[in-house]
Amino acid sequence: MIKLVVDGRELKVEEGTVLLDACLDQGICIPHLCHLKGTEEPHASCRLCFVEIEGMGKPLPSCTVKVRDAMVMKTDTPGVRELQISALRFLLSVHDVDCAHCPANKKCALQNMARCLHVGLKAKGLEACLKEPRVVEDHPLIDYYPNRCVLCARCVRICLARNGLPQMTFAKRGFVTVVSFYGATASSSCRDCLGCIEVYPVGALVLREKDSA
Ligand code: FES
């Protein structure tokens, strides 16, 4: 075990633990979306989990850092909060904020983060940009809502980890990037897995109630 200090509090954690995991395991709240515990390579795309570490010049995403003995860090400095709020506001500007009709309502990572960072769900000062179509029904079991998707890649990565040959990937580029199921056919591995829905932090992947497969 090694010791580190987080917001003035001493923690004992296993050497080599991902810093974000070490904090979350101790109940220290750090906004995050794309981190998938147990995966070797951090995806680090959501740019939310910043912390300040003593001796490092600028804030770093805590999902990309392994703990070291005597590490001293802060999770709630003005610099960290500014980066997190900017990242969250951007995500909300491309998000269909219609929580009442979303199955993730009240258990949604975006709602939790907005509460934690005191940010309104309706992005102010940024024009809302939504994609068409609003729902993609290509998959035999799962409906995909591009305007709820945060492109965290958790679904793609869990699919790869569990199935070797992934059933889904990202398609297109830039603002129009979406998750694609390769024009999926009814796959028994999907039916037995559904890991993508399990790890998804928002309501973009929804199991169809009565699938036709
Ligand atoms: S959780 Fe670290 S960048 Fe997304």
Residues whose N, C-alpha, C, O or C-beta is under 5 A from the ligand:
A	BS01	FES	H32 L33 C34 H35 A44 S45 C46 R47 L48 C49 P61 C63
